[in-house]
């Protein structure tokens, strides 16, 4: 190799020879070099596959997954793509480390959750003023980035314990029209004021049962708003999956979360949730599901204390519509605040408290045939409308998000 370090045939021979003798690190080294200098896609595909296999044999499953993604980029036939994705799924189950990244951008007509009207009205009370520009709907772009890192602490045939670290960040960019409206109203709101970030550390144990599975998890974390630390939280969650047959699955889950004030560590609020969902795989491959959830917040701040009930249904078609696989979700949510004060120049108690009724829908298009390195584009069109007896919370939102989904 000293005479020609880019001799493709020699690199492949050395990689295969090292693999056959069990020197998997050397095999991966030469296969990687062969992949770099190879021109024909078939040869680059074979070199990437050899590097992945050598990494897997050496116990480096995550490195193997990276090489399989590279192999997907140059897979010469659909059969090669399917085989590579199948092998990647096997490696993913074997790997102790698991990583995930999500990224999406969404144009929206309401990036700040603002009201649809400039009039500040409360049912049962005379008009109490106008809403400022920053309390009304502002158009722009929303962006979200999520990074997750997980590690299998222990694993047996029927149980698994995992530690994970998750970081989520979101931000907005105002449209020129929104910036002009804020300037005309002399508002000091800037896009950075709507940014959020969250860091969470979680430990989860999952156990297989004869008719399903059960899981428990505990988490701690911190949330930042507008660049400032807003609150810390601790949470516990459980879930029980029941499989009745090959097509029907039912899940019940519950969670409790406590928010703590950053300044003194005192309790800010407690949040409880209970969910139940059912899903069925139909004979034609379509998937249908329905979910119910009850959420409650207990807080000394009466404007935060609430109870909510949400119903949601989803239908996913197994046959593509053109290049896209389509799923549709529809839902409704009722939220009740027993006491609520409308904030104007003074606090005005709302007769009977605040009630919100929200309806929402999501249409998702997934394009697996347009994938690159195992990542396929996904587009979601979201619409929601909320009717409230406090006009500040009567709102509409229409957005379209662009992201991706891993194919394995």
BELNORZI-V437040 format. One record per run of one state. SS is the DSSP state (2 for helix, 1 for strand, 0 for the rest). FROM is the first residue (numbers start at 1). LEN is the number of residues. Records with the same first field share a line. If there is no record, write none. Layout:
BEGIN
SS = FROM-LEN ; FROM-LEN
END
This chain:
BEGIN
0 = 1-7 ; 21-3 ; 38-3 ; 58-3 ; 74-4 ; 95-2 ; 109-6 ; 116-3 ; 120-2 ; 123-7 ; 131-2 ; 137-3 ; 156-3 ; 175-1 ; 185-6 ; 195-1 ; 210-2 ; 226-2 ; 244-4 ; 262-5 ; 282-5 ; 300-6 ; 317-4 ; 322-2 ; 338-3 ; 344-3 ; 350-4 ; 373-2 ; 389-1 ; 394-1 ; 407-2
2 = 8-13 ; 24-14 ; 41-17 ; 61-13 ; 78-17 ; 133-3 ; 176-9 ; 191-4 ; 391-3
1 = 97-12 ; 115-1 ; 119-1 ; 122-1 ; 130-1 ; 136-1 ; 140-16 ; 159-16 ; 196-14 ; 212-14 ; 228-16 ; 248-14 ; 267-15 ; 287-13 ; 306-11 ; 321-1 ; 324-14 ; 341-3 ; 347-3 ; 354-19 ; 375-14 ; 390-1 ; 395-12
END
